[in-house]
């Protein structure tokens, strides 16, 4: 017989951590037309018109609304894209991001 031990070793499985998610938030203002906000939501966030209108109305009534949730990099890119588009047309539309809890 051999002096080699045949104990079973535990295997370590690596788990990839999920990236932290960030909310993209639309902030209401009194200057950007509602129709323009809907068009920005449709074009930048690829929302259907009814969903874009619902988000716009929520922001209008409550002061802010969550547009979508993405990884940090995508959320910041989408927010910047929406702000740049609104600035091209001379509107002060505000879109921010914050970590999801």
N, CA, C and O atoms as a GROMACS GRO file, in nm:
protein
  404
    1UNK      N    1   0.082  -0.119   0.000
    1UNK     CA    2   0.000   0.000   0.000
    1UNK      C    3   0.086   0.125   0.000
    1UNK      O    4   0.201   0.126   0.043
    2UNK      N    5   0.024   0.227  -0.050
    2UNK     CA    6   0.095   0.353  -0.065
    2UNK      C    7   0.075   0.441   0.059
    2UNK      O    8  -0.025   0.429   0.129
    3UNK      N    9   0.173   0.529   0.084
    3UNK     CA   10   0.162   0.622   0.196
    3UNK      C   11   0.089   0.750   0.155
    3UNK      O   12   0.079   0.843   0.235
    4UNK      N   13   0.038   0.755   0.032
    4UNK     CA   14  -0.029   0.875  -0.019
    4UNK      C   15  -0.170   0.885   0.038
    4UNK      O   16  -0.246   0.788   0.037
    5UNK      N   17  -0.203   0.999   0.084
    5UNK     CA   18  -0.337   1.022   0.138
    5UNK      C   19  -0.433   1.053   0.023
    5UNK      O   20  -0.397   1.125  -0.071
    6UNK      N   21  -0.551   1.001   0.030
    6UNK     CA   22  -0.650   1.026  -0.076
    6UNK      C   23  -0.768   1.106  -0.024
    6UNK      O   24  -0.882   1.082  -0.065
    7UNK      N   25  -0.742   1.199   0.064
    7UNK     CA   26  -0.851   1.285   0.115
    7UNK      C   27  -0.903   1.372   0.000
    7UNK      O   28  -0.828   1.418  -0.085
    8UNK      N   29  -1.032   1.392   0.001
    8UNK     CA   30  -1.092   1.476  -0.102
    8UNK      C   31  -1.074   1.622  -0.063
    8UNK      O   32  -1.101   1.663   0.050
    9UNK      N   33  -1.028   1.698  -0.158
    9UNK     CA   34  -1.006   1.840  -0.132
    9UNK      C   35  -1.132   1.918  -0.171
    9UNK      O   36  -1.203   1.882  -0.265
   10UNK      N   37  -1.158   2.025  -0.099
   10UNK     CA   38  -1.270   2.110  -0.137
   10UNK      C   39  -1.226   2.198  -0.253
   10UNK      O   40  -1.114   2.248  -0.256
   11UNK      N   41  -1.316   2.216  -0.345
   11UNK     CA   42  -1.283   2.299  -0.460
   11UNK      C   43  -1.336   2.440  -0.437
   11UNK      O   44  -1.447   2.458  -0.387
   12UNK      N   45  -1.257   2.535  -0.474
   12UNK     CA   46  -1.296   2.675  -0.461
   12UNK      C   47  -1.353   2.721  -0.594
   12UNK      O   48  -1.289   2.711  -0.698
   13UNK      N   49  -1.473   2.772  -0.587
   13UNK     CA   50  -1.535   2.826  -0.708
   13UNK      C   51  -1.533   2.977  -0.699
   13UNK      O   52  -1.576   3.035  -0.599
   14UNK      N   53  -1.483   3.040  -0.801
   14UNK     CA   54  -1.479   3.186  -0.804
   14UNK      C   55  -1.613   3.238  -0.853
   14UNK      O   56  -1.668   3.190  -0.951
   15UNK      N   57  -1.662   3.337  -0.784
   15UNK     CA   58  -1.786   3.400  -0.826
   15UNK      C   59  -1.753   3.541  -0.871
   15UNK      O   60  -1.681   3.615  -0.804
   16UNK      N   61  -1.806   3.576  -0.984
   16UNK     CA   62  -1.787   3.711  -1.034
   16UNK      C   63  -1.888   3.802  -0.965
   16UNK      O   64  -2.008   3.774  -0.965
   17UNK      N   65  -1.840   3.908  -0.908
   17UNK     CA   66  -1.930   4.002  -0.841
   17UNK      C   67  -2.011   4.079  -0.945
   17UNK      O   68  -1.960   4.122  -1.048
   18UNK      N   69  -2.136   4.093  -0.915
   18UNK     CA   70  -2.221   4.171  -1.006
   18UNK      C   71  -2.187   4.319  -0.991
   18UNK      O   72  -2.161   4.367  -0.881
   19UNK      N   73  -2.187   4.391  -1.103
   19UNK     CA   74  -2.156   4.534  -1.094
   19UNK      C   75  -2.267   4.607  -1.020
   19UNK      O   76  -2.384   4.570  -1.028
   20UNK      N   77  -2.229   4.709  -0.949
   20UNK     CA   78  -2.329   4.790  -0.878
   20UNK      C   79  -2.412   4.867  -0.980
   20UNK      O   80  -2.359   4.917  -1.080
   21UNK      N   81  -2.540   4.876  -0.953
   21UNK     CA   82  -2.631   4.943  -1.045
   21UNK      C   83  -2.657   5.086  -1.001
   21UNK      O   84  -2.652   5.118  -0.882
   22UNK      N   85  -2.686   5.171  -1.100
   22UNK     CA   86  -2.716   5.311  -1.076
   22UNK      C   87  -2.847   5.349  -1.144
   22UNK      O   88  -2.877   5.305  -1.255
   23UNK      N   89  -2.924   5.430  -1.073
   23UNK     CA   90  -3.050   5.480  -1.128
   23UNK      C   91  -3.022   5.606  -1.210
   23UNK      O   92  -2.939   5.689  -1.172
   24UNK      N   93  -3.092   5.619  -1.322
   24UNK     CA   94  -3.088   5.742  -1.401
   24UNK      C   95  -3.218   5.815  -1.366
   24UNK      O   96  -3.327   5.760  -1.383
   25UNK      N   97  -3.205   5.938  -1.318
   25UNK     CA   98  -3.320   6.012  -1.266
   25UNK      C   99  -3.345   6.139  -1.346
   25UNK      O  100  -3.254   6.219  -1.369
   26UNK      N  101  -3.470   6.156  -1.387
   26UNK     CA  102  -3.515   6.276  -1.457
   26UNK      C  103  -3.563   6.376  -1.353
   26UNK      O  104  -3.646   6.344  -1.269
   27UNK      N  105  -3.509   6.498  -1.359
   27UNK     CA  106  -3.548   6.605  -1.266
   27UNK      C  107  -3.640   6.702  -1.340
   27UNK      O  108  -3.610   6.745  -1.451
   28UNK      N  109  -3.752   6.736  -1.278
   28UNK     CA  110  -3.848   6.827  -1.340
   28UNK      C  111  -3.793   6.969  -1.345
   28UNK      O  112  -3.723   7.014  -1.254
   29UNK      N  113  -3.825   7.039  -1.452
   29UNK     CA  114  -3.796   7.182  -1.460
   29UNK      C  115  -3.917   7.250  -1.526
   29UNK      O  116  -4.001   7.183  -1.586
   30UNK      N  117  -3.924   7.381  -1.513
   30UNK     CA  118  -4.039   7.454  -1.566
   30UNK      C  119  -4.015   7.509  -1.706
   30UNK      O  120  -4.096   7.586  -1.756
   31UNK      N  121  -3.906   7.471  -1.770
   31UNK     CA  122  -3.870   7.532  -1.898
   31UNK      C  123  -3.868   7.434  -2.016
   31UNK      O  124  -3.900   7.473  -2.128
   32UNK      N  125  -3.833   7.311  -1.992
   32UNK     CA  126  -3.824   7.213  -2.099
   32UNK      C  127  -3.965   7.163  -2.133
   32UNK      O  128  -4.034   7.112  -2.045
   33UNK      N  129  -4.007   7.176  -2.259
   33UNK     CA  130  -4.142   7.130  -2.297
   33UNK      C  131  -4.159   6.980  -2.275
   33UNK      O  132  -4.066   6.902  -2.296
   34UNK      N  133  -4.277   6.941  -2.234
   34UNK     CA  134  -4.307   6.801  -2.207
   34UNK      C  135  -4.283   6.714  -2.329
   34UNK      O  136  -4.230   6.603  -2.318
   35UNK      N  137  -4.322   6.764  -2.446
   35UNK     CA  138  -4.307   6.686  -2.570
   35UNK      C  139  -4.159   6.658  -2.597
   35UNK      O  140  -4.123   6.550  -2.645
   36UNK      N  141  -4.074   6.756  -2.568
   36UNK     CA  142  -3.931   6.739  -2.589
   36UNK      C  143  -3.875   6.634  -2.494
   36UNK      O  144  -3.793   6.550  -2.533
   37UNK      N  145  -3.918   6.638  -2.368
   37UNK     CA  146  -3.872   6.540  -2.270
   37UNK      C  147  -3.908   6.399  -2.316
   37UNK      O  148  -3.826   6.307  -2.306
   38UNK      N  149  -4.029   6.382  -2.366
   38UNK     CA  150  -4.074   6.251  -2.416
   38UNK      C  151  -3.984   6.206  -2.532
   38UNK      O  152  -3.945   6.090  -2.537
   39UNK      N  153  -3.953   6.296  -2.623
   39UNK     CA  154  -3.867   6.260  -2.737
   39UNK      C  155  -3.727   6.222  -2.691
   39UNK      O  156  -3.667   6.130  -2.747
   40UNK      N  157  -3.673   6.290  -2.592
   40UNK     CA  158  -3.542   6.256  -2.538
   40UNK      C  159  -3.546   6.116  -2.476
   40UNK      O  160  -3.456   6.034  -2.498
   41UNK      N  161  -3.649   6.089  -2.399
   41UNK     CA  162  -3.662   5.957  -2.335
   41UNK      C  163  -3.675   5.847  -2.439
   41UNK      O  164  -3.619   5.738  -2.423
   42UNK      N  165  -3.747   5.875  -2.546
   42UNK     CA  166  -3.763   5.776  -2.653
   42UNK      C  167  -3.631   5.752  -2.726
   42UNK      O  168  -3.594   5.638  -2.752
   43UNK      N  169  -3.560   5.860  -2.758
   43UNK     CA  170  -3.439   5.844  -2.839
   43UNK      C  171  -3.318   5.796  -2.759
   43UNK      O  172  -3.246   5.708  -2.806
   44UNK      N  173  -3.295   5.850  -2.642
   44UNK     CA  174  -3.176   5.815  -2.564
   44UNK      C  175  -3.195   5.684  -2.488
   44UNK      O  176  -3.104   5.600  -2.484
   45UNK      N  177  -3.313   5.666  -2.429
   45UNK     CA  178  -3.335   5.548  -2.344
   45UNK      C  179  -3.416   5.439  -2.414
   45UNK      O  180  -3.446   5.336  -2.354
   46UNK      N  181  -3.452   5.462  -2.540
   46UNK     CA  182  -3.524   5.363  -2.621
   46UNK      C  183  -3.655   5.318  -2.556
   46UNK      O  184  -3.688   5.200  -2.555
   47UNK      N  185  -3.728   5.415  -2.500
   47UNK     CA  186  -3.855   5.385  -2.437
   47UNK      C  187  -3.969   5.402  -2.538
   47UNK      O  188  -3.960   5.483  -2.630
   48UNK      N  189  -4.074   5.325  -2.519
   48UNK     CA  190  -4.194   5.342  -2.600
   48UNK      C  191  -4.263   5.471  -2.553
   48UNK      O  192  -4.246   5.514  -2.439
   49UNK      N  193  -4.340   5.532  -2.641
   49UNK     CA  194  -4.403   5.660  -2.610
   49UNK      C  195  -4.487   5.657  -2.482
   49UNK      O  196  -4.475   5.749  -2.401
   50UNK      N  197  -4.573   5.556  -2.461
   50UNK     CA  198  -4.652   5.556  -2.337
   50UNK      C  199  -4.566   5.552  -2.210
   50UNK      O  200  -4.598   5.619  -2.112
   51UNK      N  201  -4.458   5.476  -2.213
   51UNK     CA  202  -4.369   5.468  -2.096
   51UNK      C  203  -4.295   5.600  -2.077
   51UNK      O  204  -4.278   5.647  -1.964
   52UNK      N  205  -4.250   5.661  -2.186
   52UNK     CA  206  -4.180   5.790  -2.178
   52UNK      C  207  -4.273   5.897  -2.122
   52UNK      O  208  -4.232   5.978  -2.039
   53UNK      N  209  -4.398   5.898  -2.167
   53UNK     CA  210  -4.495   5.996  -2.116
   53UNK      C  211  -4.523   5.975  -1.968
   53UNK      O  212  -4.537   6.071  -1.893
   54UNK      N  213  -4.530   5.849  -1.926
   54UNK     CA  214  -4.555   5.818  -1.785
   54UNK      C  215  -4.440   5.867  -1.697
   54UNK      O  216  -4.464   5.925  -1.592
   55UNK      N  217  -4.317   5.844  -1.740
   55UNK     CA  218  -4.200   5.890  -1.664
   55UNK      C  219  -4.196   6.042  -1.659
   55UNK      O  220  -4.169   6.101  -1.555
   56UNK      N  221  -4.224   6.105  -1.773
   56UNK     CA  222  -4.225   6.252  -1.778
   56UNK      C  223  -4.330   6.308  -1.683
   56UNK      O  224  -4.303   6.405  -1.612
   57UNK      N  225  -4.450   6.249  -1.680
   57UNK     CA  226  -4.557   6.298  -1.593
   57UNK      C  227  -4.524   6.275  -1.446
   57UNK      O  228  -4.556   6.358  -1.361
   58UNK      N  229  -4.460   6.163  -1.415
   58UNK     CA  230  -4.419   6.137  -1.276
   58UNK      C  231  -4.320   6.244  -1.231
   58UNK      O  232  -4.332   6.298  -1.121
   59UNK      N  233  -4.223   6.275  -1.316
   59UNK     CA  234  -4.126   6.380  -1.282
   59UNK      C  235  -4.196   6.515  -1.269
   59UNK      O  236  -4.164   6.593  -1.179
   60UNK      N  237  -4.291   6.542  -1.357
   60UNK     CA  238  -4.365   6.669  -1.353
   60UNK      C  239  -4.443   6.684  -1.223
   60UNK      O  240  -4.446   6.791  -1.163
   61UNK      N  241  -4.506   6.575  -1.180
   61UNK     CA  242  -4.591   6.580  -1.062
   61UNK      C  243  -4.514   6.566  -0.930
   61UNK      O  244  -4.550   6.629  -0.831
   62UNK      N  245  -4.410   6.484  -0.930
   62UNK     CA  246  -4.338   6.457  -0.806
   62UNK      C  247  -4.202   6.525  -0.796
   62UNK      O  248  -4.138   6.521  -0.691
   63UNK      N  249  -4.157   6.586  -0.905
   63UNK     CA  250  -4.028   6.656  -0.903
   63UNK      C  251  -3.913   6.576  -0.960
   63UNK      O  252  -3.813   6.633  -1.003
   64UNK      N  253  -3.927   6.443  -0.961
   64UNK     CA  254  -3.822   6.356  -1.016
   64UNK      C  255  -3.882   6.219  -1.044
   64UNK      O  256  -3.984   6.180  -0.985
   65UNK      N  257  -3.818   6.146  -1.135
   65UNK     CA  258  -3.862   6.010  -1.168
   65UNK      C  259  -3.744   5.928  -1.215
   65UNK      O  260  -3.655   5.978  -1.283
   66UNK      N  261  -3.744   5.800  -1.177
   66UNK     CA  262  -3.640   5.709  -1.224
   66UNK      C  263  -3.672   5.669  -1.367
   66UNK      O  264  -3.782   5.621  -1.397
   67UNK      N  265  -3.576   5.690  -1.456
   67UNK     CA  266  -3.594   5.654  -1.596
   67UNK      C  267  -3.560   5.507  -1.616
   67UNK      O  268  -3.638   5.432  -1.675
   68UNK      N  269  -3.444   5.467  -1.567
   68UNK     CA  270  -3.397   5.329  -1.585
   68UNK      C  271  -3.284   5.302  -1.487
   68UNK      O  272  -3.236   5.392  -1.420
   69UNK      N  273  -3.242   5.175  -1.480
   69UNK     CA  274  -3.132   5.134  -1.394
   69UNK      C  275  -3.031   5.059  -1.480
   69UNK      O  276  -3.065   4.965  -1.552
   70UNK      N  277  -2.904   5.103  -1.471
   70UNK     CA  278  -2.796   5.045  -1.551
   70UNK      C  279  -2.673   5.030  -1.464
   70UNK      O  280  -2.673   5.068  -1.347
   71UNK      N  281  -2.568   4.973  -1.522
   71UNK     CA  282  -2.438   4.977  -1.455
   71UNK      C  283  -2.393   5.123  -1.453
   71UNK      O  284  -2.443   5.205  -1.530
   72UNK      N  285  -2.299   5.155  -1.366
   72UNK     CA  286  -2.258   5.295  -1.346
   72UNK      C  287  -2.217   5.363  -1.477
   72UNK      O  288  -2.260   5.474  -1.505
   73UNK      N  289  -2.133   5.296  -1.555
   73UNK     CA  290  -2.080   5.357  -1.676
   73UNK      C  291  -2.192   5.387  -1.777
   73UNK      O  292  -2.197   5.494  -1.837
   74UNK      N  293  -2.282   5.291  -1.794
   74UNK     CA  294  -2.391   5.310  -1.890
   74UNK      C  295  -2.486   5.418  -1.840
   74UNK      O  296  -2.532   5.502  -1.918
   75UNK      N  297  -2.517   5.418  -1.711
   75UNK     CA  298  -2.607   5.520  -1.653
   75UNK      C  299  -2.550   5.660  -1.675
   75UNK      O  300  -2.623   5.751  -1.716
   76UNK      N  301  -2.422   5.677  -1.649
   76UNK     CA  302  -2.360   5.809  -1.666
   76UNK      C  303  -2.357   5.850  -1.813
   76UNK      O  304  -2.378   5.966  -1.846
   77UNK      N  305  -2.331   5.755  -1.901
   77UNK     CA  306  -2.327   5.784  -2.044
   77UNK      C  307  -2.465   5.827  -2.094
   77UNK      O  308  -2.477   5.925  -2.167
   78UNK      N  309  -2.568   5.754  -2.053
   78UNK     CA  310  -2.705   5.787  -2.094
   78UNK      C  311  -2.747   5.924  -2.040
   78UNK      O  312  -2.808   6.003  -2.112
   79UNK      N  313  -2.714   5.952  -1.915
   79UNK     CA  314  -2.748   6.082  -1.856
   79UNK      C  315  -2.678   6.195  -1.931
   79UNK      O  316  -2.740   6.297  -1.962
   80UNK      N  317  -2.550   6.177  -1.960
   80UNK     CA  318  -2.474   6.280  -2.034
   80UNK      C  319  -2.533   6.300  -2.173
   80UNK      O  320  -2.543   6.413  -2.220
   81UNK      N  321  -2.570   6.191  -2.238
   81UNK     CA  322  -2.627   6.199  -2.373
   81UNK      C  323  -2.758   6.278  -2.372
   81UNK      O  324  -2.782   6.360  -2.460
   82UNK      N  325  -2.842   6.253  -2.272
   82UNK     CA  326  -2.970   6.324  -2.262
   82UNK      C  327  -2.948   6.473  -2.236
   82UNK      O  328  -3.016   6.558  -2.295
   83UNK      N  329  -2.853   6.506  -2.149
   83UNK     CA  330  -2.823   6.646  -2.118
   83UNK      C  331  -2.767   6.717  -2.241
   83UNK      O  332  -2.808   6.829  -2.272
   84UNK      N  333  -2.673   6.652  -2.311
   84UNK     CA  334  -2.615   6.713  -2.432
   84UNK      C  335  -2.721   6.738  -2.539
   84UNK      O  336  -2.721   6.843  -2.603
   85UNK      N  337  -2.811   6.642  -2.557
   85UNK     CA  338  -2.916   6.658  -2.656
   85UNK      C  339  -3.006   6.777  -2.621
   85UNK      O  340  -3.041   6.856  -2.708
   86UNK      N  341  -3.042   6.789  -2.495
   86UNK     CA  342  -3.128   6.900  -2.455
   86UNK      C  343  -3.056   7.034  -2.468
   86UNK      O  344  -3.118   7.135  -2.503
   87UNK      N  345  -2.927   7.037  -2.439
   87UNK     CA  346  -2.851   7.161  -2.451
   87UNK      C  347  -2.839   7.205  -2.597
   87UNK      O  348  -2.836   7.325  -2.626
   88UNK      N  349  -2.832   7.108  -2.689
   88UNK     CA  350  -2.827   7.142  -2.831
   88UNK      C  351  -2.951   7.219  -2.874
   88UNK      O  352  -2.945   7.302  -2.965
   89UNK      N  353  -3.064   7.191  -2.808
   89UNK     CA  354  -3.189   7.258  -2.841
   89UNK      C  355  -3.219   7.374  -2.746
   89UNK      O  356  -3.325   7.435  -2.754
   90UNK      N  357  -3.125   7.404  -2.657
   90UNK     CA  358  -3.138   7.519  -2.568
   90UNK      C  359  -3.226   7.496  -2.446
   90UNK      O  360  -3.280   7.592  -2.390
   91UNK      N  361  -3.243   7.371  -2.404
   91UNK     CA  362  -3.326   7.342  -2.288
   91UNK      C  363  -3.240   7.299  -2.170
   91UNK      O  364  -3.136   7.236  -2.188
   92UNK      N  365  -3.284   7.334  -2.047
   92UNK     CA  366  -3.205   7.301  -1.927
   92UNK      C  367  -3.242   7.166  -1.863
   92UNK      O  368  -3.238   7.154  -1.741
   93UNK      N  369  -3.278   7.067  -1.942
   93UNK     CA  370  -3.319   6.937  -1.889
   93UNK      C  371  -3.210   6.880  -1.800
   93UNK      O  372  -3.092   6.880  -1.836
   94UNK      N  373  -3.250   6.832  -1.682
   94UNK     CA  374  -3.154   6.774  -1.587
   94UNK      C  375  -3.181   6.626  -1.570
   94UNK      O  376  -3.294   6.583  -1.545
   95UNK      N  377  -3.074   6.548  -1.585
   95UNK     CA  378  -3.078   6.405  -1.564
   95UNK      C  379  -2.957   6.372  -1.478
   95UNK      O  380  -2.844   6.410  -1.511
   96UNK      N  381  -2.979   6.300  -1.368
   96UNK     CA  382  -2.870   6.265  -1.278
   96UNK      C  383  -2.864   6.112  -1.260
   96UNK      O  384  -2.953   6.039  -1.305
   97UNK      N  385  -2.760   6.068  -1.194
   97UNK     CA  386  -2.749   5.926  -1.160
   97UNK      C  387  -2.718   5.915  -1.011
   97UNK      O  388  -2.660   6.006  -0.951
   98UNK      N  389  -2.759   5.804  -0.953
   98UNK     CA  390  -2.724   5.775  -0.815
   98UNK      C  391  -2.724   5.625  -0.795
   98UNK      O  392  -2.797   5.553  -0.864
   99UNK      N  393  -2.644   5.575  -0.701
   99UNK     CA  394  -2.637   5.431  -0.679
   99UNK      C  395  -2.772   5.376  -0.634
   99UNK      O  396  -2.846   5.440  -0.560
  100UNK      N  397  -2.802   5.256  -0.681
  100UNK     CA  398  -2.924   5.191  -0.637
  100UNK      C  399  -2.895   5.124  -0.503
  100UNK      O  400  -2.787   5.068  -0.484
  101UNK      N  401  -2.990   5.129  -0.413
  101UNK     CA  402  -2.968   5.073  -0.280
  101UNK      C  403  -2.999   4.927  -0.273
  101UNK      O  404  -2.985   4.866  -0.168
   0.00000   0.00000   0.00000
